[in-house]
Amino acid sequence: MSDDEFMMDDAADDEEYDFDYDDDDDGMDDDGGDEENQYYRAKALKDDDSEAALIAFRSIVNGQDQKGEWGFKSLKQMTKMNFLHLHRPDESLKTYRELLTYTKNSVTRNYADKSINNILDYVAGEGKHAAISPKIPLDTLEEFYEATRVACEEAKNERLSTKSNLKLAKLWLDRKEYARLQPILKALHEVCDPSETSSADDQTKGSLLLELYAIEIQMYSDLKETRKLKEIYNASMKVRNAIPHPRIMGVIRECGGKMWMMEKSWDKASTDLFESFRQYDESGSPQRIQVLKYLVLTYMLMGSDINPFDSQETKPYKNDQQIMAMTALVAAYQDRDVKQAERILKANAATITSDPFIRFFINDLLWTLRTNYIVDMIKPYTRLNLDFLAETLSLSKREVETLIVSLILDGRIKGKIDQVAGYIVLDRFHAEKTAKYDELLKQANTLTMLSSRIIKDKVAKESARGWMTNVEGFVP
């Protein structure tokens, strides 16, 4: 991989992490002469004879009177070769530590920062490097970051230190190494300490704080620590002085929406999930498709008749290949077609129920569909055979009885179950009579209140007239 490609990778990383760097690969003098020629001759050996290339690069480093550009570039090549091509992570770590000594004053800070960030991505197998980077022991990986931290402290480079720690935090999160993650988060939170924050960098640190909250929310969500999850979520909603990347807010809102779904707070869940979808969509994240599925599921679970694909933001995805199954499921839900919904779920397991979170709510979804179907089904009847309902819904008689009991207890059905005869008996007359008596009672209460007010007004007037007569010396 060429130096030009290496630098292009750095530019992409800067965009991802929201740090503004100058594109100054020219921040070093090009007066190297012999060293420059040696460097390119060494590079030409890389593909044919890696060992010879390493020896050639080492001769450049050792032949310098003082540390400079070509020594830095040679060490960078040696670090990559040892790691990627020769699979020698320990040797790569040695050359990397040597390279870090050049960052104090041998090369420009911007160029050094870009190079270091990119090497860390290679080592961690992040992004486009994931396919080519070998897996290394976690202890060795941690040593790369620890060497970076020490070098940053010596060079007083807080920006690079924060950025590399943030990379490490995301790496441990992805690998579910929570014991390693928590000390990193603690160190990053200290950077965001309000007492150490000036007005000039409030916004930068506010954005970093939201990024930390996004990592913590994902961690606590995975650990199923609901109390901590809600605590961090509420704290993230109070951060004002920040301009976070839309992807960060997408993560926070997604976890918030899933948290509310677990608590069956469907209104809050739908609000957060819609906002998460919008933020992911703005950032171009593919996670928007999965969040849209959660949003559609929430609308059905809350019993809403609103079609989630009617909004301006979601409409373009209605016919997306990954969403079409959910679109069909919404249509079946609105038609109260339970059997069609079950067929859709069974036929599209790969795009719907393969997600463990969605699968967790499938029984709730079927329960909602079946109860809605029963409520609509019984409207024209005064009694209905339970066996007929069971056959229609492809359920056992006992399961149908359970559904009907829940509807009676929720007040959605007025009636009772005749288990001997096997019928649900609907109390239509009682319902109408109760409604009539309730209305009469309401009118009677209104008349009583009016009568009481008239009497009070009359008593008040009489009392006032008697007081005036006494004042004038007359007996009333």
N, C-alpha and C positions, 0 to 999 in steps of 0.2 A: 504494500500500500504506500503510495507516494506521499511526500510532505504536503503537496497541494491538497490531496484527498484528506489528509490528516487535519489540515487547517479548515477545510470545508466542514468537517465533522464538528469542529469547535464552534463554528458560526451557528450551526443548528442547535448545539447545546445552549449557547447564550440565549437564543430565542426561547427555548423551552423553560429555562430557569429565570427568565426575566432580568438578566443582568446586561447592562449596556457596556460593550467593549468597543474600542476602536479597532478597525480592521487593519492593524499595522504589523503585518508579517515582515514589513520592511524596517522594523524598529531596531535593526542591528546593522552594523557596517558590513559592506560586501567587499572589504579589502583583504579577505583571507588569502588570496593568491594560491600558494601551494596547498594550504589546508583545504580550500574549496575544491581543488582538483582531486586531492586525496579522498575527500568525502564522496564525490560523485563516482570515483573509481571503486570505492568500497561498496557503494549502493549497487553498482553494476554486478557485483559478485553475489548479491543476496540470493537470487533465485538458483544459481548454479552451484555455489559453494558457500553455505552459511557460515561454516567455521572460519573460512578465509576472510569473509566479510567482517566477522566479529574481530578478528585479529587486526584488520585494516582500520576499523573504527577505533579500536583500543589504541593503536599507534598514534592516531590524531589526538586523542585525549591526553596521552602521556607526553606527546611532543610539544604541547603548548607551553609557552613561557608564562602565560597567565590565562585564567579561565575566560573563554569567550564563546562567540556564536557557534563555531564549528565543533567545538567540544561538546556544547549543549546538544546540538543536533545529532552528533554521533552517539551520545549516551541515550538520546531518545530512540534512535534506531536500534541500539543494542537492547534496550528495555523491551521494545516491541518484538524483536526477533526472538529473544530468550523466552518471552511469554507465549507469543502466538505460534511461531514456527517450530521452535525447538522444545516447547513445553517444559521449560525449566523455570518455574515460578520463583524459586529461591535465588537463582542467578539474576532473574529480572528484578527482584526486589533490591539486590545489591547495586545494580546499575541505576535503579530509580533513586535510591538514597544518594548516590553520587550526583545524579542530575539535580536533585533538590538543592545541593550546595551552590549551584549556579544561579539560583533565583534571587539571591540577595542583591547583587549588583553587576552580574556578568551579562544578563540579558534584560530586556525591558519587562516590566511587570505584566503588562497585558499579554505579551507573547508567552511568558512563563505560565501565567494562569491558564491560558487556553490549552497549552500543551499538557499541563498537569491534569486538568479536568478531563481531557480526552483520554489520557493514559488510565485514569481511574475508571472511565467507562469501559475501556478494553478489559481491564482486570475484573470488573464486576459483571461483564457480559451484558451490558445494558444496551437497549435500543437496537440499532443496526448491527452492533457488534455481537449480539447474542448468539448468532449462528456460527461465528468463527472463533469465539473466545472459549478456551478450555475451562472446565470447572476446576477450581483450586480449593485446597482446604480453607475452611473459614478462618482459622487462626492466621494463615498467610495473608488472606484477604484483609483481615483486620490490621495486620502489620503495615500494609500499604497505606491505609488511612491514618494509622498512628504516626508513621513517618511524615506524612503530609501535615498532620496537626502540629508536630514538633517544629517542622520547617516554617510553618506559617507563624507560629509564636515567635520564633527567632527573627523572622523578617518583619514582624508586626503587621502581617497581612490578614486583617480580620475578615475582609470580604471573601478571600479564598478559603479561609478556615471555615466560615459559615457555610459556604457553598459545598465544600467537600463533606462537612458533617451532615448537611441536608441530603446529599447523595447517599451517604452511608445509612442514614435513617430510613430512606426509601428502600434501600437494598435489604436491610434487615426486616422491614415490613413485608416486602415481597416474599422473602424466604421464611417468614413467620418466626424469626429469631427474636422473640420479644424480650428475653432476658438481656440480649445485647443491645436491643433498641432503646430501652428505657433510660440508660445513662446518657445516651446521645441526645435524647429529647430533653433531658434535664439541663444539659449543657447549652442547648439551643434556646431553651426558655430563659436562661440567664442573660443571653444576648438581648432578649426582648424585654428585660427588666425596665419598667417605666422610670425608675429612679436613675437609670443609666442612659435614658433616651433624651436627646435634645430635640427641639422643634424641627430642626433641619432633617432628621432621619426618622421622625415619627411614622411617616407613611410607609417607608421601606420596612421598618420593624413591624408595623401593623400587618403588612402583607405577609411577612415571614411568620408572624404569629398565627395567621389563618392557615398557612401551609402546615404548621405544626399541629394545629387543631385537626386538620384533615387527616393527617397521619394517625393521630391518637384516636380519632373517631373510628377509623378503619380497624385499628388494633382492638379497641374495646368492643366493637361490633363482632369481630371474629371470636373474641374471648367470651362473648355473651355476658359482659359485665354491664347490665342495663343502667345501673345507677350512675356509674362513671361516664357511660356513653351519653346519657341525658345531661349530665353536668357539663361535659365538654361541648356538646351541641348548643346548650343555652349560652355558654360563654362565647362561642363563635358568632352567635347571632347578635352579640352586643358590641362586636368590634366595628368601629365606624371609620377610623382614620386609616384606611387601607384601600388599595386598588389591586385586588388579587386577580390572578389569572382565572378566566371563566372555568377552566378545568377544576381548579381548587374548590370553587363554590359548587360545582357540579357534584364533587365527591361529598362535601358536607351535606348538601341538600338530599342527595341520594340516601346517605346513611340515616339522615333525619326522617325521611319518608318511610324507610324500612322499619325504623324504630316505632313510628306511629302506627304502621300496619300491624306490628306485633301486639300493640296495645289496642288494636281495633278502633283507633281514632281516625276514621276514614277521611273526614274533611281535612284534617291537618296533613294526613299522608298525601292526599291528592294535591294539596297546595305545594308541598315540598317536592314531590316527584315531578310535577309540571315544571317547577323552577329549575330542578336538576336537569331535566331534559333540555330546557331552553339554554342553559349554560353549556352543557355538553355539545349541543348543536352549534352554538356560537364558536366553540373552540375546535370543532371538527372531530371530536372524540367519538370513536365507534361505540362507546358505552351508551350513547344516546338511545340506541336501539333496544338495549336491555332495559333501560329505565322506562322507555315508552311501554314496554310490556308490563312492567310493574304498575304504571299509571293506568293502563287499560284494565288490569286485574282489580285495582282499587275501585274504579268506577263501578265495576260489576258487583264487587263485594259490598259496597255501600248502598246497593239497590238503586243506583241512579239510572234514569232513562236517558241521560245525556250521552250522545255518542262522542267519545273522546277524540274521534278523527274529524270532528266538525270544526275544530279550531284552526286558525290560520297557520299556527306553528306545526301542528301534527299532520295536517292534511297531505302534505307532500310525501309522507311515509306510508300512507294508507295501502298502497300497492307494492311496497317494498317486499322483496322475496322473504325476508326474515319476519315480516310483520303480518303477511297475508293470513296466516293461521289465526292470529289474534283478531284480525278483522272479521274473519268468518265466525269466530267464537262470540264476538260482540253481536253479530247478526242473529246467531242462534239464541243468545241471551235475551235480546229484545223481542224475539218471536216466541219466547218461553218454550223453545224446542229442546227439551232436556236430552233426548236421545241423540239429536244432531250434535249437541255440545259434547256429549260423551264420545261420539265418533271422532270429532275433531281433536279432542284431547288424546285419544288413542293413536290416531293416525299421524299426529305431529309431535310425538314425544321428543324428537330431536330438537325442535325449536321452542317448545313450551315447557314441558315437564322435566327436561334435562337439567334445568336450573333448580337446585335444591330449595331455594327460597320460594319460587313459584310453586314447586311441588308441595311445600308445606301448607299452602292455602287451597289446594285443589278440593279437598273435602269441604272446606267452607264455601267454596264457589258452587259446588254441586248442591250443597244444602240450600244455599240462596236460590239457585235455579229451581230446585224441586219445591220449595215452600212457595215461591212466587207462582209456579205452575198450579199448585193445589188451590191457592187463593183464587186464581182466575178460573180454574176448572169448576169450582163448586158454586159460582155465582148464580146460575139459573136454578139450582136445586134446593130442595128442603131436606133431602137425605141422599146419601151416596154410598154405594157398596165399596167396602174397603178392599176387597179382592180385585175389583175393577181398577181402583187407583194403583194397587200394587203391581198389577199386570202392565198397566200403562207406563209406569215409571221403572219397570224391571227391578222392583225391590220386593223384599219379603213383606208380609202383612204386618209383622212386628215393627219393621223399619218405617212403614207408612204411619202406623199408630204413633210412633215417636215424633214424627214430623208434625202430625196433626195436634198432638198434645202441646208441643212447643208453640204452635200458632194460636191455640186457645189461651195458653198462659200469657202470651204476648198481646192478647186482645185483638188479633187480626182476624180471628174467626169467633163468632158467637154460636156455640153449640156444645155438643157432648158426643162421646163415643159409646155406642151400644155394642159392647164386645160380644154379647150373646148372639145377637142377630147379625153382627159383622157390618154395622153401618155407622156412618157419621151422621148425626141428626142435627140439622142447623136450626137454630132458634130464631127464625125470621120474625114471627109474631112478637116474641118477647123483645127483640131488638127494636121493632117499630114502636111497641108500647112503651118501652123504656125511654126512647127518644121523645115520645109525645109527653110523658109525665115529666121528663126533665125540662122540657120547654114550658109546661104549665107551672112548674115549681119556680122557674126563673121569673116568669111574669108575676107570680104571687109575691115573690120577694121584692120585686120592683115596686108593686103597689103598696106593700107594707112600708117600704122606705119613704115613698111619697106621702103616705098618710101621716107617718111620724113627723116628717118635716113640716107639714101644714099645721099640725097641732102645736109644735114648738114655736112656729112663727106667730100663731094666734096668742099663745100664752105670753110671749115676749111683748106683743103689742098691748095687751091688757095691763101688764105690769107697768109699762111705760106711762099709760094714761093715768093710773092710780097715783103714781109718783108726782106727776104734774099737778093733780088736784090737791094733794097735800101741801105742796109748795104754796099754792094760792090761799090756803087756809080753809079750804072746803073739805068736807067729809065725802069721800067717794060713795 
